[in-house]
Amino acid sequence: MYFHLFAQMKKQLRQVDRWFDKAEAHAKARGFDPDLLVAVRLAPDQFGLARQIDSACDTAKLGASRLTGKDAPKNDDDEKTIAELRARVASAIAYLDSFTEKDFEGAATRTVTTPRWEGRTMTGHDYFLEHALPNFYFHLAHAYAILRASGVDVGKRDYLGALTQTKP
């Protein structure tokens, strides 16, 4: 189950590259540096685009790490350009690509904790459903909203990507 849910996270992260294509086209058409979008935020007390992307990537990679016991790569969280954000997303996808379905065996009953939880724990199942999954989509949706609010021509199809559909 978890292997397939992380596959969906990879799909969503791949969509970010398309958002960046549109962001760069938007900036070029309006005559400004697309890297200015990296610092844009929706509200003064929210993270900017770079931190939203970093957080979505971290949530996916740390979620997989915590459910499997495999070490996640560390990142400096210092991206200042769209190109650097693209590389960050590609790195997270590459890490998620390294997992097999077998890696997630026993994930539901694994004990998960983070330094911020001050010694408290969750089962892997509860951690994934109550923390990792909603946190991933929270940051991803905010990154999308920042671009959309900045005038980038992204829509629901850009967010969802291609759906697995069959013809009747």
Residue pairs with C-beta under 8 A, 6 or more apart in sequence:
1 104
2 67
2 104
2 107
2 108
2 124
2 128
3 99
3 100
3 101
3 103
3 104
5 128
5 133
6 60
6 63
6 64
6 96
6 99
6 104
9 60
9 63
9 96
9 136
10 60
10 93
10 96
10 97
11 161
12 136
12 137
12 140
12 161
13 56
13 57
13 60
13 89
13 92
13 93
13 96
13 140
14 89
14 93
14 161
15 158
15 159
15 160
15 161
16 53
16 56
16 85
16 89
16 140
16 143
17 86
17 89
18 158
18 161
19 143
19 144
19 147
19 152
19 154
19 158
20 82
20 85
20 86
22 147
22 152
22 153
22 154
22 158
23 34
23 37
23 82
23 147
23 150
23 152
24 34
24 82
26 34
26 150
26 151
26 152
26 153
27 33
27 34
27 36
27 37
28 34
30 151
34 82
35 80
35 81
35 82
37 49
37 82
37 146
37 147
37 150
37 152
38 48
38 49
38 50
38 79
38 80
38 81
38 82
38 85
39 48
39 49
39 50
40 48
40 49
40 146
40 149
40 150
41 47
41 48
41 49
41 146
42 142
42 145
42 146
42 149
46 142
47 55
47 139
47 142
48 146
49 85
49 143
49 146
49 147
50 79
50 80
50 85
51 77
52 139
52 140
52 142
52 143
52 146
53 79
53 85
53 88
53 89
53 139
53 143
54 75
54 77
54 79
54 88
55 135
55 139
56 136
56 139
56 140
56 143
57 75
57 88
57 89
57 91
57 92
58 75
58 92
59 132
59 135
59 136
59 139
60 92
60 96
60 132
60 136
61 72
61 73
61 92
61 95
61 96
62 72
62 114
62 132
63 127
63 128
63 132
63 133
63 136
64 70
64 72
64 95
64 96
64 99
65 71
65 72
66 110
66 112
66 114
66 124
66 127
66 132
67 104
67 107
67 110
67 112
67 124
67 127
67 128
68 99
68 103
68 104
68 107
69 110
70 98
70 99
70 103
72 95
73 91
73 95
75 88
75 91
78 84
79 85
79 87
79 88
106 124
107 124
107 125
107 128
108 123
108 124
108 125
109 123
109 124
109 125
110 123
110 124
111 121
111 122
111 123
111 124
112 121
112 122
112 123
112 124
112 127
113 119
113 120
113 121
113 122
122 130
122 131
141 159
144 154
144 158
144 159
147 154
148 154
